[in-house]
Amino acid sequence: MKVKQSKIRIIKWTARILALGLLLFSLPFYFGYGNPIPFLNPDYSFLDNLWLMIFPLVFIGLA
């Protein structure tokens, strides 16, 4: 029983560390794209604005 809890604990911490790494890796790309608030720049296509709305939700989920 103790071994099983240990494995679950390792899996949870691995997932947390990977999520944090992905979050720290992705945030500069998101903010480097320009204004993070969608639909303020009419030069962006619909797909660009859509991704600018989806990325914060992904970051919130990872955090």
trRosetta pair geometry for C-beta under 8 A, 3 or more apart (Angstrom, degrees):
i j d omega theta_ij theta_ji phi_ij phi_ji
1 4 5.8 -54 -153 32 32 112
1 5 6.7 29 152 -14 65 105
2 5 5.8 -54 -150 38 35 110
2 6 6.3 40 150 -23 65 106
3 6 5.5 -54 -151 34 32 116
3 7 6.5 32 152 -19 65 103
4 7 5.8 -53 -150 34 32 109
4 8 6.5 31 152 -17 64 106
5 8 5.7 -53 -147 38 34 112
5 9 6.2 39 153 -23 65 106
6 9 5.6 -53 -149 34 30 114
6 10 6.5 31 153 -19 63 104
7 10 5.7 -52 -149 34 33 111
7 11 6.4 33 153 -18 65 105
8 11 5.7 -54 -149 36 32 111
8 12 6.3 34 153 -20 65 106
9 12 5.8 -54 -148 35 30 112
9 13 6.4 22 157 -12 64 108
10 13 6.0 -60 -146 41 29 105
10 14 6.2 33 154 -22 65 108
11 14 5.7 -54 -146 35 29 113
11 15 6.4 29 156 -18 64 105
12 15 5.9 -57 -152 36 29 110
12 16 6.4 28 152 -18 64 107
13 16 5.5 -50 -145 36 36 114
13 17 6.2 34 157 -18 67 105
14 17 5.9 -56 -146 38 29 108
14 18 6.2 26 156 -15 65 109
15 18 5.9 -56 -144 40 29 109
15 19 6.2 30 157 -20 64 108
16 19 5.8 -56 -146 37 28 110
16 20 6.3 27 156 -17 63 107
17 20 5.8 -54 -147 37 30 111
17 21 6.3 32 153 -19 64 106
18 21 5.6 -53 -147 37 32 113
18 22 6.3 31 155 -17 65 106
19 22 5.8 -55 -146 39 30 110
19 23 6.2 34 153 -22 64 107
19 62 4.4 180 -172 -164 99 86
19 63 7.7 -172 146 -67 116 24
20 23 5.5 -53 -145 36 31 115
20 24 6.3 26 158 -14 65 107
20 62 7.6 163 -70 156 33 105
21 24 5.9 -57 -144 40 28 106
21 25 6.1 26 157 -17 65 111
22 25 5.7 -57 -142 40 29 111
22 26 5.9 18 162 -14 66 115
22 62 6.1 -125 85 -140 110 148
23 26 6.2 -64 -139 40 23 103
23 27 6.3 32 164 -34 62 106
23 59 5.9 104 -132 -140 94 80
23 62 4.7 177 -69 116 108 137
23 63 6.3 101 -116 -67 154 75
24 27 6.3 -40 -137 18 26 114
25 28 7.6 -70 179 28 29 99
25 29 7.8 13 142 -5 62 112
26 29 5.7 -63 -161 40 48 112
26 30 6.1 46 148 -24 79 107
26 55 7.3 -162 157 -157 122 109
26 58 7.8 -66 130 108 162 122
26 59 7.0 -152 94 -86 124 98
27 30 5.6 -56 -146 35 35 112
27 31 6.2 17 164 -4 71 108
27 59 6.9 87 -84 -118 88 135
28 31 6.2 -61 -139 49 30 98
28 32 5.5 32 161 -24 66 118
29 32 5.6 -57 -134 42 25 113
29 33 6.8 44 157 -42 58 94
30 33 6.1 -44 -165 4 28 115
30 36 6.3 48 150 -114 93 111
30 52 7.8 131 -156 -128 87 66
30 55 5.0 174 -114 147 124 149
30 56 7.8 131 -170 -65 148 65
30 59 7.4 -53 -21 -50 168 138
31 36 5.9 -35 -106 -59 62 120
33 36 7.4 98 61 -89 103 65
33 52 7.1 -150 102 -96 149 103
34 41 6.7 -9 131 -17 144 158
35 40 5.4 -74 116 69 149 131
35 41 6.1 146 41 -28 124 115
36 52 6.6 178 -161 -163 51 104
36 56 7.5 101 172 -62 115 114
37 40 5.2 53 96 -17 101 130
37 52 7.9 47 127 154 10 127
38 44 7.8 -115 -149 90 71 155
38 49 4.6 103 -163 -159 109 82
38 50 7.9 94 -139 -58 145 18
38 52 4.2 153 -84 98 97 118
38 53 5.0 -28 -25 -58 158 87
39 44 7.9 -112 -89 64 31 125
39 49 5.5 67 -63 -144 67 133
41 44 5.0 83 90 -11 99 103
44 48 4.0 -125 -169 90 100 131
44 49 5.2 121 119 -52 126 85
44 52 7.4 -8 -177 -9 159 139
45 48 4.8 102 51 4 72 101
45 49 7.2 -141 95 0 40 87
46 49 5.8 -59 -151 41 32 109
46 50 6.2 37 151 -25 66 107
47 50 5.4 -50 -145 33 32 116
47 51 6.5 30 156 -16 64 102
48 51 6.0 -56 -152 37 30 107
48 52 6.4 29 151 -19 64 108
49 52 5.5 -54 -146 37 34 113
49 53 6.6 31 153 -17 65 103
50 53 5.9 -59 -156 35 32 107
50 54 6.3 25 151 -18 68 110
51 54 5.5 -56 -138 39 36 109
51 55 6.1 44 163 -30 69 102
52 55 6.4 -37 -136 23 27 113
53 56 7.1 -59 -167 29 33 102
53 57 7.4 25 146 -11 62 111
54 57 5.7 -64 -161 39 42 113
54 58 6.3 42 147 -22 75 105
55 58 5.5 -54 -148 35 37 112
55 59 6.3 35 155 -19 69 104
56 59 5.5 -53 -146 38 36 112
56 60 6.2 38 155 -21 68 103
57 60 5.7 -50 -146 35 32 112
57 61 6.4 33 153 -18 62 106
58 61 5.7 -57 -151 38 31 113
58 62 6.3 30 153 -19 66 106
59 62 5.7 -53 -145 36 33 110
59 63 6.3 31 156 -19 66 105
60 63 5.8 -54 -145 36 30 109
